[in-house]
Amino acid sequence: MLLAIIVAAAPATARKADKPAPRPLLTSIDGVPLGELPKQELPATGCAAYLWSKGTTHALVAMASADPARLRLSLDGKITDYPRTAQQGAGGFGFAQTTTYQAGDLTATLDLTIRANADLTQGAAVPSGTLTVERTGQDGIVLPVGGLIGCTATKEVTP
């Protein structure tokens, strides 16, 4: 009887061993309190910029959506969306070159270089950028970022 239980349990154990456990998300990127975001979905409409840190550690650190205009960050272990409060300069795909997001005592600024790329049919590349985070009474964070902009396909409506 004991042998039957061990044999029955073996396939389940083998299946678990085939699939590695997901690694925990980073709560600090290169010594700053900016953490890694989990996988983010493409928005239902419009475009979103997915930005990875370009320092020693490479991790998804920000997602900015064009509509609604907001920036998602993981700061001090908490994921929060911050609304856009200002923008300046031409960027493309619903984004400006420089965009400011603010809520409470936090102000975040994204400075992005956006490049259309023939290989990307519904989006663009962000070869370089800077994420600056300032909070009242705390040290500021300046983090180099880069990534991609992805856009939801829209169906052309004909009358």
Rosetta silent file (secondary structure, phi, psi, omega in degrees, C-alpha in Angstrom):
SEQUENCE: MLLAIIVAAAPATARKADKPAPRPLLTSIDGVPLGELPKQELPATGCAAYLWSKGTTHALVAMASADPARLRLSLDGKITDYPRTAQQGAGGFGFAQTTTYQAGDLTATLDLTIRANADLTQGAAVPSGTLTVERTGQDGIVLPVGGLIGCTATKEVTP
SCORE:     score description
SCORE:     0.000 S_00000001
   1 L     0.000  -44.211  179.094    0.000    0.000    0.000 S_00000001
   2 H   -60.907  -39.485  178.907    2.839    2.443    0.869 S_00000001
   3 H   -62.448  -39.134  179.667    4.479    1.675   -2.472 S_00000001
   4 H   -63.865  -39.555  178.677    1.220    2.558   -4.303 S_00000001
   5 H   -66.162  -43.615  179.435    1.104    5.979   -2.562 S_00000001
   6 H   -63.949  -43.530  179.932    4.743    6.707   -3.449 S_00000001
   7 H   -65.545  -41.629 -179.940    4.201    5.685   -7.086 S_00000001
   8 H   -65.290  -34.818 -178.774    1.011    7.778   -7.313 S_00000001
   9 H   -78.667  -22.928 -175.907    2.798   10.820   -5.883 S_00000001
  10 H   -59.843  -46.141 -179.650    5.825   10.528   -8.173 S_00000001
  11 H   -61.708  -38.459  178.956    4.219   11.933  -11.352 S_00000001
  12 H   -64.560  -40.958  177.846    2.941   15.013   -9.487 S_00000001
  13 H   -64.104  -41.404  179.734    6.395   15.642   -8.038 S_00000001
  14 H   -64.641  -39.568  178.781    7.981   15.257  -11.455 S_00000001
  15 H   -63.391  -42.324  178.945    5.519   17.752  -12.973 S_00000001
  16 H   -63.060  -37.159 -178.961    6.342   20.332  -10.294 S_00000001
  17 H   -69.135  -28.250  179.717   10.052   19.860  -10.933 S_00000001
  18 H   -69.238  -29.426 -176.877    9.549   20.534  -14.677 S_00000001
  19 L  -108.785  108.397 -178.950    8.118   24.017  -14.017 S_00000001
  20 L   -68.414  149.146  178.095   10.455   26.265  -12.020 S_00000001
  21 L   -67.231  141.221  179.015    8.918   28.542   -9.443 S_00000001
  22 L   -64.526  143.696  179.936    8.660   32.149  -10.619 S_00000001
  23 L   -76.049  148.131  179.103   11.366   34.351   -9.187 S_00000001
  24 L   -68.418  150.392  178.144   10.213   37.046   -6.766 S_00000001
  25 L   -69.955  145.002  177.224   10.014   40.607   -8.070 S_00000001
  26 L   -71.861  135.562  177.884   12.851   42.929   -7.149 S_00000001
  27 L   -99.142   -7.076  177.545   11.882   45.526   -4.541 S_00000001
  28 L  -144.471  132.713  178.097   14.990   47.646   -5.151 S_00000001
  29 E  -109.082  117.870  177.477   16.746   48.439   -8.417 S_00000001
  30 L    49.246   40.434  173.858   20.446   49.256   -8.120 S_00000001
  31 L    85.005    2.798  177.223   20.080   50.406   -4.508 S_00000001
  32 E  -106.191  158.450 -175.530   17.107   52.761   -4.953 S_00000001
  33 L   -77.639   19.042  176.725   13.598   52.138   -3.550 S_00000001
  34 E   -89.962  125.194 -175.565   12.167   51.727   -7.054 S_00000001
  35 E  -105.941  175.668  179.964   10.991   48.143   -7.571 S_00000001
  36 L   -83.757  138.647  174.841   10.208   45.823  -10.456 S_00000001
  37 L   -87.628  148.389  172.272    6.702   45.674  -11.900 S_00000001
  38 L   -71.446  174.652  178.178    5.064   42.330  -12.664 S_00000001
  39 L   -51.692  134.155 -179.277    4.116   41.521  -16.269 S_00000001
  40 L  -113.157  141.278 -179.553    1.861   44.278  -17.613 S_00000001
  41 L   -85.977  156.461  172.432   -0.881   43.825  -20.189 S_00000001
  42 L   -68.187  140.188 -178.871   -1.381   45.922  -23.301 S_00000001
  43 L   -65.572  159.405 -179.944   -4.135   48.504  -22.667 S_00000001
  44 L   -64.169  -34.365  176.451   -7.617   47.890  -24.096 S_00000001
  45 L  -139.251  155.045  175.448   -7.207   50.999  -26.271 S_00000001
  46 L    79.272 -157.139 -173.416   -4.309   53.262  -27.168 S_00000001
  47 E  -123.317  158.720  174.941   -0.628   52.812  -26.410 S_00000001
  48 E  -140.752  142.757  176.560    1.587   52.067  -23.425 S_00000001
  49 E  -100.974  126.552  178.859    5.321   52.519  -22.888 S_00000001
  50 E  -107.445  116.624 -170.862    7.072   49.623  -21.121 S_00000001
  51 E  -118.805  128.124  178.872   10.338   50.836  -19.609 S_00000001
  52 E  -107.278  148.749  175.747   13.215   48.753  -18.241 S_00000001
  53 E   -67.840  145.134 -178.498   16.108   50.000  -16.135 S_00000001
  54 L  -114.672   16.436  177.459   19.360   50.338  -18.081 S_00000001
  55 L   -85.665 -145.706  178.538   21.777   50.295  -15.151 S_00000001
  56 L   -62.290  -40.936 -179.770   23.423   47.234  -13.646 S_00000001
  57 L   -99.241  132.916  176.744   20.022   45.607  -13.096 S_00000001
  58 L  -107.524  112.436 -178.798   17.604   45.209  -16.004 S_00000001
  59 L  -150.534  151.126  175.497   13.983   45.114  -14.793 S_00000001
  60 E   -67.894  111.980 -174.292   10.594   46.477  -15.830 S_00000001
  61 E  -110.708  -17.119 -177.892   10.410   49.615  -13.678 S_00000001
  62 E  -154.239  148.801  169.820    7.642   51.696  -15.258 S_00000001
  63 E  -134.468  122.120  177.290    4.622   51.507  -17.504 S_00000001
  64 E  -110.413  130.941  176.376    3.146   54.706  -18.885 S_00000001
  65 E  -108.446  145.196 -178.199   -0.207   54.626  -20.632 S_00000001
  66 L   -79.114  -35.175 -178.522   -1.323   57.298  -23.080 S_00000001
  67 L  -149.885  106.377    4.302   -5.051   57.023  -22.307 S_00000001
  68 L   -73.117  149.687 -176.722   -5.692   57.282  -19.464 S_00000001
  69 L   -77.197  102.706 -177.923   -2.505   59.281  -19.070 S_00000001
  70 E  -152.899  162.022  178.746   -0.789   57.699  -16.078 S_00000001
  71 E  -123.440  129.075  178.613    2.502   56.227  -14.918 S_00000001
  72 E  -104.663  126.319  178.919    2.693   52.956  -12.965 S_00000001
  73 E  -133.669  156.489  169.902    5.607   52.515  -10.550 S_00000001
  74 E  -111.778  108.293 -177.221    6.532   50.187   -7.697 S_00000001
  75 E  -123.521  127.623 -177.992    7.942   52.386   -4.953 S_00000001
  76 L    55.086   35.624  176.541    8.795   51.114   -1.471 S_00000001
  77 L    81.463    5.834 -178.124    7.106   47.803   -2.370 S_00000001
  78 E  -121.569  127.409  178.859    3.766   49.387   -3.381 S_00000001
  79 E   -87.404  126.167 -176.919    2.490   49.600   -6.977 S_00000001
  80 E  -138.639  145.971  173.381    0.762   52.916   -7.661 S_00000001
  81 E  -100.328  134.395 -179.513   -0.565   54.771  -10.703 S_00000001
  82 E  -117.750  130.121 -178.352    0.228   58.497  -10.954 S_00000001
  83 E   -75.648  150.527  176.793   -1.784   60.817  -13.227 S_00000001
  84 E   -71.659  135.947  178.799   -0.127   62.985  -15.876 S_00000001
  85 E  -118.718  -18.991  179.275    0.006   66.658  -14.884 S_00000001
  86 E  -160.749  155.087  175.811    2.142   68.210  -17.646 S_00000001
  87 E  -153.213  153.355 -178.760    3.805   67.380  -20.939 S_00000001
  88 E  -155.752  142.681  177.234    6.078   69.126  -23.388 S_00000001
  89 E    86.490  151.802 -179.853    7.755   68.389  -26.703 S_00000001
  90 E   -78.306  133.136  177.533    6.868   66.059  -29.528 S_00000001
  91 E  -126.151  -65.577  179.001    7.196   62.375  -28.797 S_00000001
  92 E   121.278  159.300  177.218    4.630   60.282  -30.631 S_00000001
  93 L    60.806   30.719  179.758    2.159   57.456  -30.049 S_00000001
  94 L    88.213    5.904 -179.057    0.273   59.548  -27.466 S_00000001
  95 E  -119.258  149.413  174.034    3.406   60.494  -25.513 S_00000001
  96 E   -94.249  170.226  175.754    5.356   63.731  -25.216 S_00000001
  97 E   -66.910  -42.195  178.405    9.130   63.989  -25.071 S_00000001
  98 E  -125.528  125.225 -179.144    8.903   65.111  -21.429 S_00000001
  99 E  -131.081  136.007  178.325    5.952   64.137  -19.243 S_00000001
 100 E  -111.892  137.543  178.414    5.341   64.885  -15.572 S_00000001
 101 E  -124.459  142.558 -176.911    3.131   62.765  -13.321 S_00000001
 102 E  -152.416  142.124  172.510    2.167   63.778   -9.806 S_00000001
 103 E  -160.591  134.839 -179.676    0.146   62.644   -6.807 S_00000001
 104 L    58.203 -131.051 -178.033    0.603   63.511   -3.138 S_00000001
 105 L   -93.562   11.238 -178.057    4.247   64.249   -2.354 S_00000001
 106 E  -108.038  133.455  170.717    5.577   62.406   -5.441 S_00000001
 107 E  -125.999  125.985  178.273    6.532   63.964   -8.765 S_00000001
 108 E  -121.067  138.022  179.420    7.846   61.699  -11.527 S_00000001
 109 E  -126.318  130.786  174.548    9.201   62.911  -14.844 S_00000001
 110 E  -109.029  124.551  170.876    9.820   60.821  -17.947 S_00000001
 111 E  -112.237  113.697 -173.019   12.167   62.149  -20.630 S_00000001
 112 E  -124.537  143.217  166.890   11.956   59.770  -23.590 S_00000001
 113 E  -100.747  118.346 -176.616   13.456   59.413  -27.034 S_00000001
 114 E  -112.788  127.594 -179.189   10.792   57.717  -29.164 S_00000001
 115 E  -128.318  123.929  172.757   11.680   56.201  -32.532 S_00000001
 116 L   -67.041  146.427 -176.980    9.335   54.612  -35.030 S_00000001
 117 L  -138.312  129.178 -177.998   10.770   51.372  -36.335 S_00000001
 118 L   -58.454  -25.933  179.917    9.713   49.532  -39.497 S_00000001
 119 L   -76.772  -15.778 -179.043    9.948   46.231  -37.587 S_00000001
 120 L  -107.106  106.719 -175.590    7.321   47.416  -35.069 S_00000001
 121 L   -81.722  -23.926 -179.661    3.921   47.598  -36.733 S_00000001
 122 L  -132.784   59.184  179.273    1.954   48.719  -33.682 S_00000001
 123 E   162.946 -162.576 -176.841    4.388   50.689  -31.590 S_00000001
 124 E  -154.269  169.377  176.191    7.839   52.204  -31.385 S_00000001
 125 E   -95.768  149.421  171.167   11.203   51.843  -29.701 S_00000001
 126 E  -120.226   85.532 -175.097   12.357   53.882  -26.731 S_00000001
 127 E   -67.596  -27.091  178.727   16.138   53.567  -27.122 S_00000001
 128 E  -154.094  154.799  178.550   16.876   55.930  -24.265 S_00000001
 129 E  -175.767  173.160  178.095   15.180   57.853  -21.536 S_00000001
 130 E  -135.774  132.611  172.399   15.352   59.018  -17.961 S_00000001
 131 E  -107.621  119.710  177.631   12.917   58.439  -15.106 S_00000001
 132 E  -113.793  128.202  179.382   13.256   61.032  -12.343 S_00000001
 133 E  -122.939  125.192  177.796   11.332   60.541   -9.088 S_00000001
 134 E  -124.174  133.014  177.215   11.194   63.232   -6.411 S_00000001
 135 E  -129.763  139.595 -179.210    9.462   62.908   -3.039 S_00000001
 136 L   -55.494  127.659  175.989    9.213   65.546   -0.348 S_00000001
 137 L    76.348    9.913 -179.680   11.890   65.056    2.311 S_00000001
 138 L  -131.080  160.745  176.499   13.635   62.182    0.491 S_00000001
 139 L   -64.782  145.835  176.485   16.517   61.798   -1.913 S_00000001
 140 L   -79.220  160.756  178.808   15.601   62.012   -5.583 S_00000001
 141 E  -121.800  130.482  172.186   15.999   59.105   -7.989 S_00000001
 142 E  -126.146  117.563 -173.875   17.327   59.441  -11.528 S_00000001
 143 E  -128.476  124.552  174.488   17.276   56.166  -13.447 S_00000001
 144 E   -69.709  137.572 -179.116   18.216   55.571  -17.096 S_00000001
 145 E  -135.691  164.271  174.100   15.492   53.610  -18.909 S_00000001
 146 E  -159.334  164.131  179.712   14.708   52.204  -22.330 S_00000001
 147 E   171.546 -144.989 -175.855   12.012   50.030  -23.784 S_00000001
 148 E  -138.309  152.782  170.092    9.136   49.723  -26.196 S_00000001
 149 E  -109.343  129.294  176.897    5.783   51.309  -26.898 S_00000001
 150 E  -118.241  139.701 -178.435    3.001   48.886  -27.745 S_00000001
 151 E  -123.591  145.243  176.461   -0.365   49.919  -29.149 S_00000001
 152 L   -74.528  136.768  178.280   -3.659   48.107  -29.328 S_00000001
 153 L   -66.196  136.421  176.829   -4.782   47.407  -32.873 S_00000001
 154 L  -112.927  141.623  179.632   -7.722   49.526  -33.908 S_00000001
 155 L   -89.231  134.305  179.077  -10.202   48.439  -36.510 S_00000001
 156 L   -74.737  128.305 -179.168  -10.889   50.900  -39.272 S_00000001
 157 L   -99.395  127.324  177.896  -14.565   51.830  -39.298 S_00000001
 158 L  -114.655  140.609 -179.080  -16.173   52.487  -42.652 S_00000001
 159 L   -69.335    0.000    0.000  -19.631   54.049  -43.057 S_00000001
